[in-house]
Amino acid sequence: MLIKPAITAQPFGKTLDGEDVKLYTIEIPGVIKASIMDYGATLTHLFVPDRDGKMADVVLGFDNFDGYQKKEYLDNYCYIGSTVGRIGGRIKGNQFELDGKNYILEPNNGKTHLHGGKEGWDRKLWEAESFSDEDSFGVTFSMISPDGEGGYPGTIRFKVTYLVNPQGELTLKYQGTTDKVTILNPTNHSYFNLSGDFSKSILDHEFQISANNFLPMDENSMPTGELKDVRNTPFDFLEGKKIGQAIDREVEQIKFGNGIDHSFALDFQENCAKLYDPISGRLLELSTTEPGVQVYTSNYLNGNIKGKNDVAYGQHCAICLETQHFPDSINQQSFPSVILRQGEIFSSKTIFKFSTH
């Protein structure tokens, strides 16, 4: 029987300024169904089957746009499902030097510049265009980030494409250009719980990542600049283990992050990480063109935010797998460069492949 894919668009709400927000849904029935809103190019829903074929939503979010505008959500800076930019993560001292010029960035999370600042891409209304071809189909979201926005130089023209295929893959493609030298390190900030029950934690999920090294951080969640061997640390997921086994509150690095909130330096990009829920049988396999994955175990969710079906999102109820260059790379000469110059094209791709086991 031929499975007929579908792309739909529907109203999702209005911004505080009265702008209409649309929700785009791309579906291959019984295989994968993803919904993305044009505000923040945000993944709001992702349905995949369990080992019995039962479809369930496996990403945190809200039933409608109102949830994304509530004060308790905005004050938490958790960026649920958002496209994050220009820079994912924190920048030490809220400043950087580029071609001999110093740039000061605005703080938005206390005294810290986080995930692009007050005018981050998660709070922009993007243009959307759906498409389909022989083996995949999806939606491309595009926007322009003007010179000086958030303190960053250069006007960036950027687009992110979400597409699905019959193999159960959700692929994210990023592309950007600038009219003068700048820095760029975007990512997606989806929170996964493969059980489909967001009242449960992901501590019993099994996680494996092909990374012999992780990036230690200081007490302010800034990378120290070193790469550290994962062996004999909680960050050794080379063979795979339950996430809960790693969250040892007596370990200084775990204390600093209130759990895992660390970047892992990938040994290779293809099938570089796996997340598995033994109860549902859902398996997520990750591939990316990026050199690292920021792994975050929703350490600062505390039940104050109520999401889908009025479920309170508690600590460790989900895990983020943020594929990107290393945090604070612009201030760390040994890290892969995040500099983008005029005439260059930024290009990146991440694949989330879902199956059962």
Secondary structure as GFF3:
##gff-version 3
##sequence-region A 1 357
A	DSSP	beta_strand	6	14	.	.	.	ID=ss1
A	DSSP	beta_strand	20	28	.	.	.	ID=ss2
A	DSSP	beta_strand	32	37	.	.	.	ID=ss3
A	DSSP	beta_strand	42	49	.	.	.	ID=ss4
A	DSSP	beta_strand	55	57	.	.	.	ID=ss5
A	DSSP	three_ten_helix	65	69	.	.	.	ID=ss6
A	DSSP	alpha_helix	71	74	.	.	.	ID=ss7
A	DSSP	beta_strand	83	84	.	.	.	ID=ss8
A	DSSP	three_ten_helix	92	94	.	.	.	ID=ss9
A	DSSP	beta_strand	95	98	.	.	.	ID=ss10
A	DSSP	beta_strand	101	104	.	.	.	ID=ss11
A	DSSP	three_ten_helix	121	123	.	.	.	ID=ss12
A	DSSP	beta_strand	127	132	.	.	.	ID=ss13
A	DSSP	beta_strand	137	145	.	.	.	ID=ss14
A	DSSP	three_ten_helix	149	151	.	.	.	ID=ss15
A	DSSP	beta_strand	156	164	.	.	.	ID=ss16
A	DSSP	beta_strand	169	178	.	.	.	ID=ss17
A	DSSP	beta_strand	182	183	.	.	.	ID=ss18
A	DSSP	beta_strand	187	188	.	.	.	ID=ss19
A	DSSP	beta_strand	191	192	.	.	.	ID=ss20
A	DSSP	beta_strand	206	209	.	.	.	ID=ss21
A	DSSP	beta_strand	213	214	.	.	.	ID=ss22
A	DSSP	beta_strand	228	229	.	.	.	ID=ss23
A	DSSP	beta_strand	241	242	.	.	.	ID=ss24
A	DSSP	three_ten_helix	243	245	.	.	.	ID=ss25
A	DSSP	alpha_helix	252	257	.	.	.	ID=ss26
A	DSSP	beta_strand	261	265	.	.	.	ID=ss27
A	DSSP	beta_strand	273	276	.	.	.	ID=ss28
A	DSSP	beta_strand	282	288	.	.	.	ID=ss29
A	DSSP	beta_strand	292	296	.	.	.	ID=ss30
A	DSSP	three_ten_helix	308	310	.	.	.	ID=ss31
A	DSSP	beta_strand	319	324	.	.	.	ID=ss32
A	DSSP	three_ten_helix	329	331	.	.	.	ID=ss33
A	DSSP	beta_strand	339	340	.	.	.	ID=ss34
A	DSSP	beta_strand	346	356	.	.	.	ID=ss35
###
